[in-house]
Amino acid sequence: MTLTKRFYEIACMFPVMNYKGLQQGDIPGIRKDHFCADDLAGFVYEGGGKAWSTGEKLVIEFLLNLYNPGAFDRFNLGFAMNVWDASHMSACFKAMARIYNGE
């Protein structure tokens, strides 16, 4: 599986990403056929994602951190667990297992 496909599938596990139009291509930097961490970071920090709620932004920060924790270190797991609902927490843990356990 390609990195692009893996991150797209992981992003789709988060309900808010689907609600915000991920599958329609409405989130820059992540589509079925394209993943660009810099575009995704630009969206959340400088673009339309700035208007998203804290919990919504945390999903993108999580994806960026999962992709490259050294370059994208703003994500705070403890903070996210205090903000996210059960479905987003579950998606986070499943995503970590997929990446770190090779699932």
BAMI-487109 format. One record per residue (C-alpha): residue number from 1; residue in one letter; x, y, z. Coordinates in nm, 4 decimals, padded with zeros to 6 digits, always signed. Example, Ala and Ser with C-alpha at 12.3 -4.5 7.8 and 13.67 -1.06 7.14 Angstrom:
<recs>
{resi:1	resn:A	c1:+01.2300	c2:-00.4500	c3:+00.7800}
{resi:2	resn:S	c1:+01.3670	c2:-00.1060	c3:+00.7140}
</recs>
This chain:
<recs>
{resi:1	resn:M	c1:+00.0000	c2:+00.0000	c3:+00.0000}
{resi:2	resn:T	c1:+00.1330	c2:+00.3447	c3:-00.0865}
{resi:3	resn:L	c1:+00.1884	c2:+00.6109	c3:+00.1764}
{resi:4	resn:T	c1:-00.0749	c2:+00.8272	c3:+00.0067}
{resi:5	resn:K	c1:-00.3371	c2:+00.5539	c3:+00.0213}
{resi:6	resn:R	c1:-00.2500	c2:+00.4677	c3:+00.3813}
{resi:7	resn:F	c1:-00.2866	c2:+00.8259	c3:+00.5036}
{resi:8	resn:Y	c1:-00.6057	c2:+00.8782	c3:+00.3061}
{resi:9	resn:E	c1:-00.7570	c2:+00.5662	c3:+00.4624}
{resi:10	resn:I	c1:-00.6440	c2:+00.6762	c3:+00.8080}
{resi:11	resn:A	c1:-00.7925	c2:+01.0229	c3:+00.7574}
{resi:12	resn:C	c1:-01.1214	c2:+00.8623	c3:+00.6511}
{resi:13	resn:M	c1:-01.1413	c2:+00.6885	c3:+00.9904}
{resi:14	resn:F	c1:-01.2043	c2:+01.0270	c3:+01.1557}
{resi:15	resn:P	c1:-01.5723	c2:+01.1267	c3:+01.1306}
{resi:16	resn:V	c1:-01.4924	c2:+01.4976	c3:+01.1152}
{resi:17	resn:M	c1:-01.2703	c2:+01.4540	c3:+00.8127}
{resi:18	resn:N	c1:-01.5547	c2:+01.2948	c3:+00.6195}
{resi:19	resn:Y	c1:-01.7962	c2:+01.5612	c3:+00.7429}
{resi:20	resn:K	c1:-01.5575	c2:+01.8351	c3:+00.6270}
{resi:21	resn:G	c1:-01.5384	c2:+01.6935	c3:+00.2749}
{resi:22	resn:L	c1:-01.2315	c2:+01.4705	c3:+00.2659}
{resi:23	resn:Q	c1:-01.3900	c2:+01.2277	c3:+00.0208}
{resi:24	resn:Q	c1:-01.4916	c2:+01.5154	c3:-00.2075}
{resi:25	resn:G	c1:-01.1362	c2:+01.6534	c3:-00.2130}
{resi:26	resn:D	c1:-01.2183	c2:+01.9585	c3:+00.0006}
{resi:27	resn:I	c1:-00.9151	c2:+01.9283	c3:+00.2301}
{resi:28	resn:P	c1:-00.5915	c2:+02.0418	c3:+00.0642}
{resi:29	resn:G	c1:-00.2997	c2:+01.8039	c3:+00.0893}
{resi:30	resn:I	c1:-00.4927	c2:+01.4813	c3:+00.1215}
{resi:31	resn:R	c1:-00.6810	c2:+01.2943	c3:-00.1469}
{resi:32	resn:K	c1:-00.6971	c2:+00.9333	c3:-00.2621}
{resi:33	resn:D	c1:-00.4186	c2:+00.9964	c3:-00.5111}
{resi:34	resn:H	c1:-00.2167	c2:+01.2675	c3:-00.3354}
{resi:35	resn:F	c1:-00.0724	c2:+01.3332	c3:+00.0087}
{resi:36	resn:C	c1:+00.1330	c2:+01.6433	c3:+00.0800}
{resi:37	resn:A	c1:+00.2030	c2:+01.7185	c3:+00.4454}
{resi:38	resn:D	c1:+00.3126	c2:+02.0752	c3:+00.3676}
{resi:39	resn:D	c1:-00.0164	c2:+02.1502	c3:+00.1894}
{resi:40	resn:L	c1:-00.2118	c2:+01.9993	c3:+00.4780}
{resi:41	resn:A	c1:-00.0130	c2:+02.2037	c3:+00.7313}
{resi:42	resn:G	c1:-00.0647	c2:+02.5185	c3:+00.5248}
{resi:43	resn:F	c1:-00.4383	c2:+02.4522	c3:+00.5228}
{resi:44	resn:V	c1:-00.4684	c2:+02.4100	c3:+00.8987}
{resi:45	resn:Y	c1:-00.2298	c2:+02.6883	c3:+01.0035}
{resi:46	resn:E	c1:-00.2716	c2:+02.9487	c3:+00.7307}
{resi:47	resn:G	c1:-00.5715	c2:+02.8518	c3:+00.5183}
{resi:48	resn:G	c1:-00.9337	c2:+02.7564	c3:+00.5611}
{resi:49	resn:G	c1:-00.8561	c2:+02.5121	c3:+00.8416}
{resi:50	resn:K	c1:-00.7799	c2:+02.8041	c3:+01.0730}
{resi:51	resn:A	c1:-01.1572	c2:+02.8423	c3:+01.1144}
{resi:52	resn:W	c1:-01.2024	c2:+02.4794	c3:+01.2246}
{resi:53	resn:S	c1:-01.2689	c2:+02.3968	c3:+01.5887}
{resi:54	resn:T	c1:-00.9880	c2:+02.2937	c3:+01.8209}
{resi:55	resn:G	c1:-01.0886	c2:+01.9274	c3:+01.8019}
{resi:56	resn:E	c1:-01.1049	c2:+01.9387	c3:+01.4233}
{resi:57	resn:K	c1:-00.7592	c2:+02.0966	c3:+01.3977}
{resi:58	resn:L	c1:-00.6242	c2:+01.8330	c3:+01.6343}
{resi:59	resn:V	c1:-00.7169	c2:+01.5643	c3:+01.3811}
{resi:60	resn:I	c1:-00.5025	c2:+01.7306	c3:+01.1157}
{resi:61	resn:E	c1:-00.2208	c2:+01.7910	c3:+01.3649}
{resi:62	resn:F	c1:-00.2415	c2:+01.4227	c3:+01.4568}
{resi:63	resn:L	c1:-00.2161	c2:+01.3159	c3:+01.0924}
{resi:64	resn:L	c1:+00.0819	c2:+01.5440	c3:+01.0387}
{resi:65	resn:N	c1:+00.2537	c2:+01.4183	c3:+01.3526}
{resi:66	resn:L	c1:+00.1872	c2:+01.0579	c3:+01.2557}
{resi:67	resn:Y	c1:+00.3445	c2:+01.1286	c3:+00.9172}
{resi:68	resn:N	c1:+00.6552	c2:+01.3045	c3:+01.0525}
{resi:69	resn:P	c1:+00.6742	c2:+01.3650	c3:+01.4298}
{resi:70	resn:G	c1:+01.0042	c2:+01.5504	c3:+01.4022}
{resi:71	resn:A	c1:+00.8738	c2:+01.8088	c3:+01.1583}
{resi:72	resn:F	c1:+00.5157	c2:+01.8341	c3:+01.2858}
{resi:73	resn:D	c1:+00.5355	c2:+01.8404	c3:+01.6637}
{resi:74	resn:R	c1:+00.2348	c2:+02.0541	c3:+01.7617}
{resi:75	resn:F	c1:+00.0079	c2:+01.7573	c3:+01.8319}
{resi:76	resn:N	c1:-00.0562	c2:+01.6880	c3:+02.2016}
{resi:77	resn:L	c1:-00.2126	c2:+01.3469	c3:+02.2666}
{resi:78	resn:G	c1:-00.3266	c2:+01.4295	c3:+02.6205}
{resi:79	resn:F	c1:-00.4984	c2:+01.7456	c3:+02.5037}
{resi:80	resn:A	c1:-00.6654	c2:+01.5592	c3:+02.2182}
{resi:81	resn:M	c1:-00.8000	c2:+01.2936	c3:+02.4559}
{resi:82	resn:N	c1:-00.9626	c2:+01.5703	c3:+02.6597}
{resi:83	resn:V	c1:-01.1244	c2:+01.7215	c3:+02.3510}
{resi:84	resn:W	c1:-01.2200	c2:+01.4341	c3:+02.1201}
{resi:85	resn:D	c1:-01.5244	c2:+01.2128	c3:+02.1520}
{resi:86	resn:A	c1:-01.4984	c2:+00.8339	c3:+02.1649}
{resi:87	resn:S	c1:-01.5150	c2:+00.7882	c3:+01.7870}
{resi:88	resn:H	c1:-01.2199	c2:+01.0212	c3:+01.7275}
{resi:89	resn:M	c1:-01.0185	c2:+00.8645	c3:+02.0110}
{resi:90	resn:S	c1:-01.0817	c2:+00.5220	c3:+01.8622}
{resi:91	resn:A	c1:-00.9731	c2:+00.6397	c3:+01.5172}
{resi:92	resn:C	c1:-00.6542	c2:+00.7814	c3:+01.6693}
{resi:93	resn:F	c1:-00.5621	c2:+00.4537	c3:+01.8391}
{resi:94	resn:K	c1:-00.6441	c2:+00.2495	c3:+01.5283}
{resi:95	resn:A	c1:-00.4325	c2:+00.4852	c3:+01.3163}
{resi:96	resn:M	c1:-00.1364	c2:+00.4543	c3:+01.5514}
{resi:97	resn:A	c1:-00.1652	c2:+00.0752	c3:+01.5406}
{resi:98	resn:R	c1:-00.1718	c2:+00.0797	c3:+01.1598}
{resi:99	resn:I	c1:+00.1395	c2:+00.2938	c3:+01.1371}
{resi:100	resn:Y	c1:+00.3491	c2:+00.1677	c3:+01.4279}
{resi:101	resn:N	c1:+00.2481	c2:-00.1995	c3:+01.4185}
{resi:102	resn:G	c1:+00.2343	c2:-00.2195	c3:+01.0418}
{resi:103	resn:E	c1:-00.1319	c2:-00.3198	c3:+01.0420}
</recs>
